[in-house]
Amino acid sequence: MRWFALPYALTALLIFFPPSGTVSTSNIVWVAVMLLLYYAFSTLYLVPYHALEFELVSDTRRRVFFYTIYSLMYVLGSAVIFALPIIESSLTAQGFAPIVSWRIALSVFAALGFICAIIPAFSIKEKDYVSESKAAHQPMLASMRATFAYRNFTIMTIGFLVMQVAFNFFNTAMLFYIDTLLGLRSSFATVVLGISIVLGISCYPLLNRLTHRFGKKPLLLSACFSYFFIYMAIFFFKNIADTIGTAPMTTGLLAAFAGPNATIGNVACAIALGVFIAFPIACTNILPPAAFADMAQYDTIKTGENKSAMFVAARQFVNKLAQAVVAVIISYVMYIGATDEYPTVWGVRLTALIAAVTIAAAFFVFYLYDDKGVVEFINEHNSQNKAQIS
């Protein structure tokens, strides 16, 4: 983390400093190389970073709370980026050229990112948290085989992959669900996203209490169940909206955001999407990382070797693979039957149907996960350690 924090921040910034001021081959090469380096350095920083997360909290209940705070910080950090165009506009208003304004603003964020990345690298004493295990020295392929030989990990990894594919459909296609299917202004997607973020954060305390009482597996299953019905509702958006009401919305703040063709039913469906997607998104952001951390700790106790980085690397790979799969599927499916550059209604609806089938598969995979056995084993181990210390 100490070695790669600076290259991570620097390559993120250098993407926006191509050598030529006009479209050119050199600029294309520059951006391609910087992107490759950025993803390489981000991986080299983030894998040990997330592995350190696994080691910081050994109590399974506190771990869910830890990832709740982590998710909250991620949401707030993502929201901070919306200040970028404000900084750029202020600098442009003071006489700077737009490209210079953007680069100054981006430099500020890169510097902040570097500071935030370097703080945990120097402030956390890792050995305070990993004293009872030793680092794994197996070759990568052997370590990977040993990791995937753990049945629970394989189940969670497959389930996480399938769930992330379904979740990324929402992230990637939400704009088209609002625009193409409901006929609202694309900017209304910001309203839907805002509702889901605010309600999702509001669900965090409830999610922690429910996890303490029922465990992670029932909540993961309920999230998949919710996603399935939400995606099926998106597939039938037109029918549901027409049933709610076809009267036009002509006055009010929502009508101004929604656009001139907005109906009561269309706006109601869009708002309902933001409301009902909030809880499953909260589950998606918090529970799988906590489950992976549980399994890494379980494996460390069982084997005496710390393979947290391998667990993280597998999770990161699955996440990237899900994004790539969705990008390929959506870029093809949304344009089925298209005669121009715009997605078709049927193509957009079909993405929701594919996502529904995918999340149904995730439900059945997660059903096989033995969360109770993992947590009970860790809790028993922690209790024995406490008894020995006392």
VOPAGU-2260 file (C-alpha; in pm, 1 decimal, decimal comma):
REM VOPAGU-2260
SITE   aa  ch    i         X         Y         Z
SITE  MET   A    0       0,0       0,0       0,0
SITE  ARG   A    1     287,1     238,8      80,1
SITE  TRP   A    2     457,0     160,5    -248,7
SITE  PHE   A    3     156,1     190,6    -475,6
SITE  ALA   A    4     -52,6     475,4    -327,3
SITE  LEU   A    5     137,6     741,0    -524,2
SITE  PRO   A    6     140,8     557,1    -863,5
SITE  TYR   A    7    -231,1     484,4    -810,6
SITE  ALA   A    8    -314,8     853,8    -767,4
SITE  LEU   A    9     -67,5     971,9   -1032,1
SITE  THR   A   10    -189,1     744,4   -1313,4
SITE  ALA   A   11    -549,8     838,2   -1235,7
SITE  LEU   A   12    -451,9    1203,4   -1290,6
SITE  LEU   A   13    -222,7    1153,6   -1591,5
SITE  ILE   A   14    -510,2    1008,4   -1795,1
SITE  PHE   A   15    -628,1    1369,4   -1830,8
SITE  PHE   A   16    -287,3    1508,4   -1937,6
SITE  PRO   A   17    -234,9    1371,5   -2291,1
SITE  PRO   A   18      64,3    1512,0   -2482,1
SITE  SER   A   19    -131,6    1675,1   -2765,7
SITE  GLY   A   20    -402,9    1939,0   -2752,4
SITE  THR   A   21    -589,8    1785,1   -3046,8
SITE  VAL   A   22    -720,7    1441,2   -3142,3
SITE  SER   A   23    -417,3    1231,4   -3233,5
SITE  THR   A   24    -269,6     882,0   -3227,3
SITE  SER   A   25     -30,8     986,0   -2952,0
SITE  ASN   A   26    -325,9    1084,4   -2732,5
SITE  ILE   A   27    -497,9     750,8   -2792,6
SITE  VAL   A   28    -181,9     562,2   -2701,2
SITE  TRP   A   29    -128,8     784,1   -2395,8
SITE  VAL   A   30    -480,8     727,7   -2261,7
SITE  ALA   A   31    -464,1     352,5   -2329,0
SITE  VAL   A   32    -129,9     317,2   -2149,1
SITE  MET   A   33    -237,6     534,7   -1855,8
SITE  LEU   A   34    -560,6     338,3   -1816,4
SITE  LEU   A   35    -370,9       9,0   -1812,9
SITE  LEU   A   36    -126,3     144,3   -1556,6
SITE  TYR   A   37    -410,1     289,6   -1350,7
SITE  TYR   A   38    -591,1     -44,6   -1330,2
SITE  ALA   A   39    -264,0    -223,6   -1251,7
SITE  PHE   A   40    -167,4      13,0    -969,2
SITE  SER   A   41    -522,4      29,2    -833,8
SITE  THR   A   42    -521,0    -351,6    -807,9
SITE  LEU   A   43    -179,3    -354,4    -641,9
SITE  TYR   A   44    -304,8    -105,7    -382,6
SITE  LEU   A   45    -659,5    -232,7    -331,4
SITE  VAL   A   46    -588,1    -604,2    -288,2
SITE  PRO   A   47    -370,9    -555,3      24,9
SITE  TYR   A   48    -604,9    -274,8     136,2
SITE  HIS   A   49    -909,3    -502,6     133,8
SITE  ALA   A   50    -705,1    -788,0     281,6
SITE  LEU   A   51    -619,8    -556,6     570,6
SITE  GLU   A   52    -993,7    -492,7     617,3
SITE  PHE   A   53   -1041,3    -866,1     666,0
SITE  GLU   A   54    -781,9    -867,5     944,4
SITE  LEU   A   55    -889,6    -557,7    1136,7
SITE  VAL   A   56   -1211,3    -701,0    1282,9
SITE  SER   A   57   -1224,8   -1057,6    1414,4
SITE  ASP   A   58   -1572,2   -1042,1    1571,2
SITE  THR   A   59   -1841,1   -1145,9    1320,0
SITE  ARG   A   60   -2102,7    -903,4    1454,2
SITE  ARG   A   61   -1868,1    -606,1    1458,4
SITE  ARG   A   62   -1757,4    -701,5    1107,3
SITE  VAL   A   63   -2104,3    -627,5     963,8
SITE  PHE   A   64   -2098,9    -289,8    1140,2
SITE  PHE   A   65   -1749,1    -228,1    1000,5
SITE  TYR   A   66   -1869,2    -287,1     643,8
SITE  THR   A   67   -2173,5     -71,4     712,5
SITE  ILE   A   68   -1943,0     220,0     795,0
SITE  TYR   A   69   -1724,2     128,7     497,4
SITE  SER   A   70   -2025,1     136,4     264,7
SITE  LEU   A   71   -2137,5     470,6     409,7
SITE  MET   A   72   -1793,0     620,6     353,1
SITE  TYR   A   73   -1792,7     485,2      -1,9
SITE  VAL   A   74   -2129,1     650,3     -74,2
SITE  LEU   A   75   -2019,2     980,7      79,8
SITE  GLY   A   76   -1686,7     966,1    -105,3
SITE  SER   A   77   -1868,9     902,9    -432,0
SITE  ALA   A   78   -2096,0    1199,4    -358,8
SITE  VAL   A   79   -1795,1    1428,8    -308,1
SITE  ILE   A   80   -1699,5    1382,8    -674,1
SITE  PHE   A   81   -2007,8    1584,1    -768,1
SITE  ALA   A   82   -1812,9    1888,0    -645,5
SITE  LEU   A   83   -1578,7    1844,3    -943,1
SITE  PRO   A   84   -1790,9    2038,9   -1198,0
SITE  ILE   A   85   -1856,8    2308,6    -935,6
SITE  ILE   A   86   -1481,5    2363,3    -887,0
SITE  GLU   A   87   -1431,2    2364,2   -1264,1
SITE  SER   A   88   -1709,8    2620,7   -1316,4
SITE  SER   A   89   -1568,1    2847,1   -1044,3
SITE  LEU   A   90   -1220,0    2837,2   -1196,5
SITE  THR   A   91   -1355,2    2899,7   -1547,2
SITE  ALA   A   92   -1553,6    3198,1   -1416,4
SITE  GLN   A   93   -1226,0    3340,2   -1283,1
SITE  GLY   A   94   -1074,5    3337,5   -1631,6
SITE  PHE   A   95    -906,7    2998,0   -1659,0
SITE  ALA   A   96    -949,6    2802,2   -1981,5
SITE  PRO   A   97   -1199,1    2512,8   -1936,6
SITE  ILE   A   98    -933,8    2243,8   -1991,8
SITE  VAL   A   99    -704,2    2409,3   -1737,0
SITE  SER   A  100    -995,4    2435,6   -1488,7
SITE  TRP   A  101   -1073,0    2066,5   -1526,2
SITE  ARG   A  102    -708,0    1972,2   -1477,0
SITE  ILE   A  103    -671,5    2186,1   -1164,6
SITE  ALA   A  104    -989,3    2037,0   -1018,4
SITE  LEU   A  105    -875,5    1684,5   -1102,5
SITE  SER   A  106    -533,7    1753,7    -950,8
SITE  VAL   A  107    -701,7    1857,4    -624,4
SITE  PHE   A  108    -897,6    1530,8    -616,0
SITE  ALA   A  109    -590,0    1325,2    -704,4
SITE  ALA   A  110    -398,8    1487,6    -417,7
SITE  LEU   A  111    -687,0    1421,2    -176,8
SITE  GLY   A  112    -705,2    1062,6    -299,3
SITE  PHE   A  113    -333,7    1013,0    -240,7
SITE  ILE   A  114    -356,9    1152,9     113,6
SITE  CYS   A  115    -653,2     926,9     192,8
SITE  ALA   A  116    -471,1     626,4      44,5
SITE  ILE   A  117    -150,6     683,7     236,0
SITE  ILE   A  118    -309,9     739,0     579,0
SITE  PRO   A  119    -405,0     372,7     647,1
SITE  ALA   A  120     -75,2     253,7     498,7
SITE  PHE   A  121     123,7     433,0     770,7
SITE  SER   A  122    -123,8     459,7    1059,1
SITE  ILE   A  123    -230,2      92,8    1096,3
SITE  LYS   A  124       9,3    -155,1    1255,6
SITE  GLU   A  125     -75,7    -472,4    1067,2
SITE  LYS   A  126     113,1    -706,5    1300,9
SITE  ASP   A  127    -124,4    -609,1    1583,2
SITE  TYR   A  128    -401,9    -793,1    1399,7
SITE  VAL   A  129    -230,4   -1095,1    1242,8
SITE  SER   A  130     -16,9   -1227,6    1525,5
SITE  GLU   A  131    -185,4   -1569,0    1536,6
SITE  SER   A  132    -119,4   -1669,9    1176,4
SITE  LYS   A  133     159,9   -1674,3     924,4
SITE  ALA   A  134     163,4   -1546,3     568,8
SITE  ALA   A  135     103,3   -1800,4     294,1
SITE  HIS   A  136     403,9   -1876,7      74,3
SITE  GLN   A  137     236,9   -2104,7    -179,9
SITE  PRO   A  138     268,8   -2029,5    -552,9
SITE  MET   A  139     -27,1   -1834,4    -687,2
SITE  LEU   A  140    -195,8   -2122,5    -873,2
SITE  ALA   A  141    -153,2   -2360,5    -580,2
SITE  SER   A  142    -290,5   -2098,1    -341,3
SITE  MET   A  143    -583,8   -2034,9    -573,0
SITE  ARG   A  144    -662,2   -2406,7    -596,3
SITE  ALA   A  145    -648,7   -2436,1    -217,5
SITE  THR   A  146    -876,3   -2135,1    -180,2
SITE  PHE   A  147   -1138,1   -2261,8    -423,7
SITE  ALA   A  148   -1121,3   -2607,8    -268,5
SITE  TYR   A  149   -1305,1   -2449,2      24,0
SITE  ARG   A  150   -1667,8   -2523,1     -72,5
SITE  ASN   A  151   -1823,6   -2224,4     102,1
SITE  PHE   A  152   -1585,5   -1987,2     -71,2
SITE  THR   A  153   -1663,4   -2133,7    -413,1
SITE  ILE   A  154   -2036,9   -2102,4    -346,1
SITE  MET   A  155   -2006,2   -1742,3    -226,7
SITE  THR   A  156   -1779,4   -1649,0    -518,9
SITE  ILE   A  157   -2020,6   -1789,7    -778,3
SITE  GLY   A  158   -2318,9   -1633,4    -600,9
SITE  PHE   A  159   -2139,1   -1299,6    -575,8
SITE  LEU   A  160   -2051,2   -1310,1    -945,6
SITE  VAL   A  161   -2410,1   -1378,9   -1049,4
SITE  MET   A  162   -2547,5   -1121,1    -804,5
SITE  GLN   A  163   -2303,9    -856,8    -927,9
SITE  VAL   A  164   -2406,7    -925,3   -1287,7
SITE  ALA   A  165   -2770,4    -862,8   -1194,0
SITE  PHE   A  166   -2682,3    -557,6    -981,3
SITE  ASN   A  167   -2471,4    -405,9   -1258,5
SITE  PHE   A  168   -2769,1    -426,0   -1492,1
SITE  PHE   A  169   -2941,1    -174,0   -1265,2
SITE  ASN   A  170   -2634,8      51,2   -1247,5
SITE  THR   A  171   -2574,3      39,9   -1623,3
SITE  ALA   A  172   -2929,5      47,4   -1757,5
SITE  MET   A  173   -3115,3     258,6   -1499,5
SITE  LEU   A  174   -3099,6     566,2   -1721,9
SITE  PHE   A  175   -3274,4     371,8   -1999,1
SITE  TYR   A  176   -3534,0     228,8   -1760,3
SITE  ILE   A  177   -3629,3     586,8   -1674,5
SITE  ASP   A  178   -3593,1     737,4   -2021,6
SITE  THR   A  179   -3678,7     465,4   -2274,5
SITE  LEU   A  180   -3936,0     264,0   -2076,5
SITE  LEU   A  181   -4107,8     536,5   -1872,8
SITE  GLY   A  182   -4061,9     826,6   -2112,6
SITE  LEU   A  183   -3926,6    1060,1   -1845,2
SITE  ARG   A  184   -3632,8    1295,8   -1879,0
SITE  SER   A  185   -3302,3    1117,6   -1831,4
SITE  SER   A  186   -3221,0    1368,3   -1555,3
SITE  PHE   A  187   -3501,9    1211,0   -1348,0
SITE  ALA   A  188   -3265,3     917,5   -1298,1
SITE  THR   A  189   -3076,7    1146,7   -1057,7
SITE  VAL   A  190   -3393,0    1175,8    -846,8
SITE  VAL   A  191   -3433,8     797,0    -843,2
SITE  LEU   A  192   -3067,6     748,5    -754,6
SITE  GLY   A  193   -3092,2    1008,9    -477,3
SITE  ILE   A  194   -3394,5     832,7    -327,2
SITE  SER   A  195   -3221,1     494,9    -336,0
SITE  ILE   A  196   -2902,6     634,2    -175,8
SITE  VAL   A  197   -3082,1     818,7     106,6
SITE  LEU   A  198   -3314,5     527,0     185,9
SITE  GLY   A  199   -3031,4     276,8     146,8
SITE  ILE   A  200   -2822,3     460,4     407,8
SITE  SER   A  201   -3131,6     482,4     630,0
SITE  CYS   A  202   -3159,8     101,9     609,7
SITE  TYR   A  203   -2809,0      48,5     751,1
SITE  PRO   A  204   -2907,5      39,4    1123,6
SITE  LEU   A  205   -3197,9    -195,8    1047,0
SITE  LEU   A  206   -2973,0    -416,9     835,9
SITE  ASN   A  207   -2725,1    -447,1    1123,5
SITE  ARG   A  208   -2996,7    -546,6    1370,1
SITE  LEU   A  209   -3148,2    -799,2    1129,8
SITE  THR   A  210   -2805,7    -949,3    1057,4
SITE  HIS   A  211   -2733,8    -991,8    1428,4
SITE  ARG   A  212   -3065,7   -1169,4    1473,3
SITE  PHE   A  213   -3097,4   -1379,9    1158,0
SITE  GLY   A  214   -2748,0   -1393,2    1004,6
SITE  LYS   A  215   -2625,4   -1285,6     661,1
SITE  LYS   A  216   -2767,3   -1569,8     450,9
SITE  PRO   A  217   -3141,9   -1496,6     504,0
SITE  LEU   A  218   -3083,3   -1129,8     420,3
SITE  LEU   A  219   -2884,1   -1215,5     106,8
SITE  LEU   A  220   -3170,0   -1440,8      -1,8
SITE  SER   A  221   -3424,8   -1167,2      69,9
SITE  ALA   A  222   -3216,1    -920,9    -133,7
SITE  CYS   A  223   -3215,7   -1161,6    -430,7
SITE  PHE   A  224   -3590,4   -1211,0    -385,9
SITE  SER   A  225   -3644,9    -832,9    -389,0
SITE  TYR   A  226   -3421,4    -781,5    -692,6
SITE  PHE   A  227   -3616,5   -1048,0    -883,8
SITE  PHE   A  228   -3951,1    -875,1    -834,3
SITE  ILE   A  229   -3802,7    -531,3    -902,2
SITE  TYR   A  230   -3656,8    -647,7   -1233,8
SITE  MET   A  231   -3982,3    -817,2   -1329,8
SITE  ALA   A  232   -4164,5    -493,3   -1244,6
SITE  ILE   A  233   -3922,1    -305,3   -1472,9
SITE  PHE   A  234   -3997,8    -554,9   -1750,2
SITE  PHE   A  235   -4369,9    -473,5   -1708,4
SITE  PHE   A  236   -4319,3    -100,0   -1637,2
SITE  LYS   A  237   -4560,0      15,2   -1911,2
SITE  ASN   A  238   -4845,1    -204,4   -1789,1
SITE  ILE   A  239   -4792,4    -107,7   -1424,5
SITE  ALA   A  240   -4764,4     264,1   -1505,1
SITE  ASP   A  241   -5083,4     259,4   -1713,7
SITE  THR   A  242   -5266,9      79,0   -1432,8
SITE  ILE   A  243   -5159,6     342,0   -1178,6
SITE  GLY   A  244   -5270,4     630,6   -1396,5
SITE  THR   A  245   -5224,9     787,3   -1738,2
SITE  ALA   A  246   -5316,1    1142,8   -1638,1
SITE  PRO   A  247   -5035,8    1388,2   -1724,2
SITE  MET   A  248   -4832,3    1559,0   -1452,5
SITE  THR   A  249   -4828,2    1926,4   -1539,9
SITE  THR   A  250   -4744,6    2106,5   -1215,6
SITE  GLY   A  251   -4504,6    2071,3    -927,9
SITE  LEU   A  252   -4134,5    2007,7    -881,4
SITE  LEU   A  253   -4155,7    1642,6    -983,3
SITE  ALA   A  254   -4330,4    1737,6   -1307,0
SITE  ALA   A  255   -4052,6    1984,9   -1384,0
SITE  PHE   A  256   -3788,5    1713,3   -1335,8
SITE  ALA   A  257   -3988,3    1445,9   -1516,0
SITE  GLY   A  258   -4052,8    1640,9   -1836,3
SITE  PRO   A  259   -4353,3    1737,6   -2049,8
SITE  ASN   A  260   -4463,2    1379,8   -2132,7
SITE  ALA   A  261   -4469,4    1256,7   -1773,5
SITE  THR   A  262   -4775,4    1077,5   -1640,5
SITE  ILE   A  263   -4871,9     998,7   -1283,4
SITE  GLY   A  264   -4809,2     629,7   -1342,0
SITE  ASN   A  265   -4465,8     679,4   -1497,1
SITE  VAL   A  266   -4345,7     906,1   -1215,5
SITE  ALA   A  267   -4489,7     671,2    -951,4
SITE  CYS   A  268   -4305,0     375,0   -1105,6
SITE  ALA   A  269   -3977,0     565,5   -1113,8
SITE  ILE   A  270   -4007,9     674,6    -750,6
SITE  ALA   A  271   -4111,6     322,1    -645,5
SITE  LEU   A  272   -3797,7     190,0    -815,9
SITE  GLY   A  273   -3581,1     417,5    -601,1
SITE  VAL   A  274   -3770,2     319,8    -285,1
SITE  PHE   A  275   -3775,7     -57,8    -328,5
SITE  ILE   A  276   -3420,9     -96,5    -464,3
SITE  ALA   A  277   -3271,1      74,0    -154,3
SITE  PHE   A  278   -3273,4    -223,5      85,3
SITE  PRO   A  279   -3135,1    -486,2    -155,6
SITE  ILE   A  280   -2859,2    -242,7    -258,7
SITE  ALA   A  281   -2768,3    -198,3     109,4
SITE  CYS   A  282   -2750,0    -578,5     143,5
SITE  THR   A  283   -2536,0    -603,0    -171,5
SITE  ASN   A  284   -2288,1    -342,2     -47,6
SITE  ILE   A  285   -2246,2    -478,7     306,1
SITE  LEU   A  286   -2316,2    -851,1     336,0
SITE  PRO   A  287   -2095,3   -1014,9      66,3
SITE  PRO   A  288   -1775,5    -833,1     179,9
SITE  ALA   A  289   -1853,4    -932,6     539,5
SITE  ALA   A  290   -1908,5   -1294,8     429,2
SITE  PHE   A  291   -1577,6   -1300,7     239,6
SITE  ALA   A  292   -1401,9   -1164,2     548,9
SITE  ASP   A  293   -1563,6   -1435,8     762,2
SITE  MET   A  294   -1438,2   -1704,2     525,4
SITE  ALA   A  295   -1086,9   -1559,7     516,1
SITE  GLN   A  296   -1077,3   -1568,7     895,8
SITE  TYR   A  297   -1223,1   -1921,9     899,2
SITE  ASP   A  298    -955,0   -2037,0     655,5
SITE  THR   A  299    -680,1   -1869,9     859,3
SITE  ILE   A  300    -795,0   -2044,1    1178,3
SITE  LYS   A  301    -823,6   -2380,4    1001,0
SITE  THR   A  302    -494,2   -2374,5     811,6
SITE  GLY   A  303    -280,2   -2138,5    1021,1
SITE  GLU   A  304    -192,5   -1947,2     701,5
SITE  ASN   A  305    -316,3   -1603,1     609,8
SITE  LYS   A  306    -452,8   -1608,7     253,8
SITE  SER   A  307    -664,4   -1294,1     286,8
SITE  ALA   A  308    -508,4   -1140,7     -25,2
SITE  MET   A  309    -614,2   -1442,6    -232,9
SITE  PHE   A  310    -973,0   -1411,2    -107,5
SITE  VAL   A  311    -968,4   -1042,3    -195,6
SITE  ALA   A  312    -811,1   -1101,2    -536,7
SITE  ALA   A  313   -1081,0   -1356,1    -621,1
SITE  ARG   A  314   -1354,0   -1113,6    -510,5
SITE  GLN   A  315   -1200,8    -827,4    -709,8
SITE  PHE   A  316   -1169,8   -1048,0   -1017,0
SITE  VAL   A  317   -1532,6   -1154,1    -988,3
SITE  ASN   A  318   -1642,4    -791,8    -956,1
SITE  LYS   A  319   -1449,7    -685,0   -1267,7
SITE  LEU   A  320   -1571,4    -990,8   -1457,6
SITE  ALA   A  321   -1933,8    -905,5   -1371,2
SITE  GLN   A  322   -1889,1    -549,9   -1500,3
SITE  ALA   A  323   -1734,1    -677,3   -1823,4
SITE  VAL   A  324   -2008,5    -936,0   -1876,5
SITE  VAL   A  325   -2283,2    -677,2   -1825,0
SITE  ALA   A  326   -2112,4    -426,1   -2055,9
SITE  VAL   A  327   -2100,2    -685,5   -2334,8
SITE  ILE   A  328   -2458,0    -808,3   -2282,6
SITE  ILE   A  329   -2613,1    -462,6   -2255,6
SITE  SER   A  330   -2427,6    -322,5   -2556,4
SITE  TYR   A  331   -2582,7    -599,8   -2765,3
SITE  VAL   A  332   -2924,0    -665,2   -2608,2
SITE  MET   A  333   -3042,8    -303,2   -2576,9
SITE  TYR   A  334   -3002,3    -248,0   -2950,1
SITE  ILE   A  335   -3192,1    -555,2   -3069,4
SITE  GLY   A  336   -3414,1    -436,3   -3353,0
SITE  ALA   A  337   -3262,5     -85,5   -3354,4
SITE  THR   A  338   -3255,0     109,4   -3680,2
SITE  ASP   A  339   -3053,7     400,5   -3538,9
SITE  GLU   A  340   -2815,0     467,9   -3250,8
SITE  TYR   A  341   -3091,4     458,5   -2987,3
SITE  PRO   A  342   -3182,5     148,7   -2777,8
SITE  THR   A  343   -3516,8     -16,9   -2846,8
SITE  VAL   A  344   -3793,7     -55,0   -2588,4
SITE  TRP   A  345   -3784,8    -432,2   -2629,2
SITE  GLY   A  346   -3406,1    -440,4   -2590,8
SITE  VAL   A  347   -3417,2    -238,6   -2268,5
SITE  ARG   A  348   -3700,3    -454,6   -2130,0
SITE  LEU   A  349   -3502,1    -765,2   -2218,0
SITE  THR   A  350   -3207,7    -650,8   -2003,0
SITE  ALA   A  351   -3443,2    -645,8   -1702,7
SITE  LEU   A  352   -3569,1    -995,1   -1784,5
SITE  ILE   A  353   -3211,5   -1128,7   -1813,9
SITE  ALA   A  354   -3125,2    -962,9   -1481,7
SITE  ALA   A  355   -3430,7   -1124,4   -1319,0
SITE  VAL   A  356   -3325,9   -1470,9   -1438,1
SITE  THR   A  357   -2968,8   -1404,3   -1323,3
SITE  ILE   A  358   -3067,7   -1295,0    -973,1
SITE  ALA   A  359   -3296,2   -1597,5    -943,8
SITE  ALA   A  360   -2988,2   -1813,0   -1010,9
SITE  ALA   A  361   -2796,6   -1618,2    -743,1
SITE  PHE   A  362   -3076,9   -1697,7    -494,8
SITE  PHE   A  363   -3031,6   -2071,1    -542,5
SITE  VAL   A  364   -2651,4   -2045,5    -520,0
SITE  PHE   A  365   -2661,0   -1842,5    -196,8
SITE  TYR   A  366   -2907,5   -2095,3     -54,8
SITE  LEU   A  367   -2618,2   -2345,9     -45,8
SITE  TYR   A  368   -2393,5   -2112,8     157,0
SITE  ASP   A  369   -2336,1   -2224,3     517,6
SITE  ASP   A  370   -2314,9   -1887,7     690,1
SITE  LYS   A  371   -2424,2   -2028,2    1025,9
SITE  GLY   A  372   -2147,3   -2289,2    1035,0
SITE  VAL   A  373   -1875,6   -2034,9     947,6
SITE  VAL   A  374   -1992,2   -1779,0    1205,1
SITE  GLU   A  375   -2034,2   -2037,2    1482,7
SITE  PHE   A  376   -1684,3   -2174,0    1419,7
SITE  ILE   A  377   -1529,6   -1823,8    1435,6
SITE  ASN   A  378   -1729,3   -1727,3    1746,1
SITE  GLU   A  379   -1623,0   -2047,6    1923,7
SITE  HIS   A  380   -1259,3   -1980,7    1834,4
SITE  ASN   A  381   -1283,9   -1620,3    1958,1
SITE  SER   A  382   -1446,3   -1737,0    2283,0
SITE  GLN   A  383   -1165,7   -1985,1    2343,8
SITE  ASN   A  384    -904,8   -1713,6    2283,9
SITE  LYS   A  385   -1076,8   -1481,2    2529,3
SITE  ALA   A  386   -1094,4   -1759,3    2789,9
SITE  GLN   A  387    -722,6   -1829,6    2750,7
SITE  ILE   A  388    -635,7   -1460,2    2785,1
SITE  SER   A  389    -850,9   -1418,1    3095,9
